[in-house]
Amino acid sequence: MSQFHKLFVVIDPTTDTQLALQNAEWIAASNQNASIHVYECIYSSRDNADPDALRRVELARHRAWLDAIVQPLIDKGCDISVEIEWNREWRDALAPAARRAEADLIIKSASVHSGAERRFLKTSDWTLLRNASCPVYLIKKDTIGDDPKILVALDIKAKDDLHNTLNTRVIEFGRSLKDSQSGGSLHAVNAYSGSDKYVYPDDLAEQTGINPLDAHSVEGPPESVIPEVAENLTADILVIGTASRDGIKAAMTGNTAEKVLDAVNTNILTVTAN
């Protein structure tokens, strides 16, 4: 993914296994111009006679922990910067921190929630997808082999500018992912709602630049079709477009990218229109 130059990695303070950082190293290895900005947001609400002292102690403790985690990558020659923020609202802090760092890709381990939890709770993944101004790469798989299967989700019957732009960018990022791995393969899925919306696999393949056998046109809602095709393919990475949303409607319905978060066992690269 050579178009990414500043990788913003969200650190999970609850574990020493940092899948987001591991994937950032993988991406940076194929792009010598990429730097990694490691970000951790912490807060403690426990009673303390001196809150300022508690803040200083916790920040220092986490800084020492983070320095130990990133040192092996620094030893390999990775360009790494570290930021720790003290903020009670850590979910809301992620997207602004990425903008401050001028990131062009946010990498985060995907949280595990049920559909109901995502619908009614303010999860970190949903908050990030709705507020991020650059692509977000959510990590679910521990490892990806040397021949990853990349699945791009499209809506090529849509004629509005937003979907046209999203389709173009999803294909662009899917091809970039494939090209970054010599053994990778690219597949495409297009869900349609009825016979009048049917997309011929050959047309889907032509627009995507892939073999027609790797183009999947399936009737049904995208939140059902995309996970089904991803599972049948044993896809490693799903690339899907997303549009920022806010307000009550977004909280209750979400968009397709949000709806498939817990329905797929793949890494998910969400691509914005801007």
ZIVEN-V845291 format. One record per residue. RES is the residue in one small letter. PSI is psi in whole degrees, 0 to 359 (* if undefined). Layout:
res:RES psi:PSI
res:RES psi:PSI
This chain:
res:m psi:73
res:s psi:345
res:q psi:352
res:f psi:124
res:h psi:332
res:k psi:109
res:l psi:122
res:f psi:113
res:v psi:121
res:v psi:119
res:i psi:137
res:d psi:111
res:p psi:359
res:t psi:0
res:t psi:154
res:d psi:347
res:t psi:107
res:q psi:88
res:l psi:325
res:a psi:318
res:l psi:322
res:q psi:319
res:n psi:327
res:a psi:319
res:e psi:319
res:w psi:316
res:i psi:317
res:a psi:331
res:a psi:332
res:s psi:5
res:n psi:98
res:q psi:343
res:n psi:358
res:a psi:139
res:s psi:159
res:i psi:124
res:h psi:112
res:v psi:125
res:y psi:131
res:e psi:133
res:c psi:125
res:i psi:162
res:y psi:145
res:s psi:131
res:s psi:9
res:r psi:150
res:d psi:135
res:n psi:138
res:a psi:337
res:d psi:86
res:p psi:324
res:d psi:321
res:a psi:319
res:l psi:316
res:r psi:314
res:r psi:317
res:v psi:315
res:e psi:319
res:l psi:318
res:a psi:320
res:r psi:316
res:h psi:328
res:r psi:318
res:a psi:320
res:w psi:314
res:l psi:319
res:d psi:321
res:a psi:325
res:i psi:319
res:v psi:346
res:q psi:318
res:p psi:326
res:l psi:322
res:i psi:320
res:d psi:333
res:k psi:355
res:g psi:8
res:c psi:141
res:d psi:107
res:i psi:135
res:s psi:154
res:v psi:136
res:e psi:132
res:i psi:127
res:e psi:139
res:w psi:107
res:n psi:125
res:r psi:321
res:e psi:70
res:w psi:327
res:r psi:317
res:d psi:341
res:a psi:339
res:l psi:306
res:a psi:315
res:p psi:323
res:a psi:321
res:a psi:322
res:r psi:320
res:r psi:323
res:a psi:356
res:e psi:43
res:a psi:147
res:d psi:3
res:l psi:129
res:i psi:131
res:i psi:128
res:k psi:140
res:s psi:134
res:a psi:135
res:s psi:152
res:v psi:115
res:h psi:155
res:s psi:165
res:g psi:320
res:a psi:320
res:e psi:316
res:r psi:328
res:r psi:322
res:f psi:348
res:l psi:157
res:k psi:86
res:t psi:157
res:s psi:323
res:d psi:311
res:w psi:314
res:t psi:318
res:l psi:314
res:l psi:323
res:r psi:336
res:n psi:345
res:a psi:143
res:s psi:12
res:c psi:170
res:p psi:149
res:v psi:131
res:y psi:109
res:l psi:127
res:i psi:126
res:k psi:328
res:k psi:138
res:d psi:319
res:t psi:155
res:i psi:132
res:g psi:184
res:d psi:349
res:d psi:63
res:p psi:146
res:k psi:119
res:i psi:126
res:l psi:123
res:v psi:134
res:a psi:124
res:l psi:164
res:d psi:78
res:i psi:353
res:k psi:340
res:a psi:137
res:k psi:357
res:d psi:160
res:d psi:321
res:l psi:309
res:h psi:324
res:n psi:317
res:t psi:317
res:l psi:316
res:n psi:314
res:t psi:316
res:r psi:323
res:v psi:315
res:i psi:317
res:e psi:313
res:f psi:325
res:g psi:316
res:r psi:321
res:s psi:318
res:l psi:315
res:k psi:316
res:d psi:337
res:s psi:348
res:q psi:119
res:s psi:332
res:g psi:8
res:g psi:157
res:s psi:147
res:l psi:132
res:h psi:160
res:a psi:146
res:v psi:138
res:n psi:117
res:a psi:140
res:y psi:153
res:s psi:349
res:g psi:174
res:s psi:329
res:d psi:346
res:k psi:8
res:y psi:137
res:v psi:123
res:y psi:134
res:p psi:325
res:d psi:321
res:d psi:319
res:l psi:319
res:a psi:319
res:e psi:317
res:q psi:329
res:t psi:338
res:g psi:39
res:i psi:174
res:n psi:136
res:p psi:332
res:l psi:342
res:d psi:8
res:a psi:127
res:h psi:113
res:s psi:114
res:v psi:135
res:e psi:136
res:g psi:171
res:p psi:142
res:p psi:328
res:e psi:345
res:s psi:319
res:v psi:314
res:i psi:312
res:p psi:325
res:e psi:313
res:v psi:319
res:a psi:319
res:e psi:316
res:n psi:326
res:l psi:345
res:t psi:50
res:a psi:149
res:d psi:322
res:i psi:130
res:l psi:128
res:v psi:124
res:i psi:146
res:g psi:151
res:t psi:148
res:a psi:139
res:s psi:140
res:r psi:153
res:d psi:175
res:g psi:184
res:i psi:319
res:k psi:317
res:a psi:320
res:a psi:329
res:m psi:330
res:t psi:322
res:g psi:187
res:n psi:181
res:t psi:317
res:a psi:317
res:e psi:323
res:k psi:334
res:v psi:357
res:l psi:310
res:d psi:1
res:a psi:353
res:v psi:152
res:n psi:29
res:t psi:163
res:n psi:149
res:i psi:120
res:l psi:111
res:t psi:132
res:v psi:132
res:t psi:165
res:a psi:341
res:n psi:*
